[in-house]
Amino acid sequence: MIPIQEVDIYSDNNIKISAHIVVPNNSVVGAEVVIYDPSQNELYSAYQTVGQYSDSASAFGAIVQFSAKYIAASGGNIKRINNPYNTEFIDLSNQQSIVGKQSINISVEVNA
């Protein structure tokens, strides 16, 4: 089984992004998102790869940046980030630092 860390990102305009940091081996970290945007499709989500990175912090940063841009394009803002199943690859303090550097003023949550 390939280990992943799930991160859920919620907007103030009803978009939910379930992101995954995927670590299949020690040399690459993948980032992917599943976007539920009811303004685009009320029945289905859309899958999108974000990229491949050398570490989980870079993958998380790319996920947050991608999510913020996607949500902003529809007139919204990120209102919540939650790690529903712990923080296997990037801990809470590092996530909070990355979110802060991107000028997103929320508190990242774990198991909330």
PEHUQUI-V174176 format. One record per residue. NEAR is the number of other C-alpha atoms within 8 Angstrom. Layout:
near
NEAR
NEAR
This chain:
near
2
6
7
9
13
11
11
12
14
12
13
9
7
8
12
11
12
11
13
12
15
12
11
8
6
6
5
11
16
13
17
14
13
11
12
12
11
9
5
5
9
8
5
6
9
7
8
8
7
11
9
9
11
8
8
11
10
9
15
12
10
11
13
9
9
9
11
10
8
8
13
9
7
6
7
10
10
13
9
11
13
12
15
10
8
8
10
7
7
10
8
10
6
9
12
10
8
10
13
9
7
7
6
8
6
8
7
11
10
11
8
6
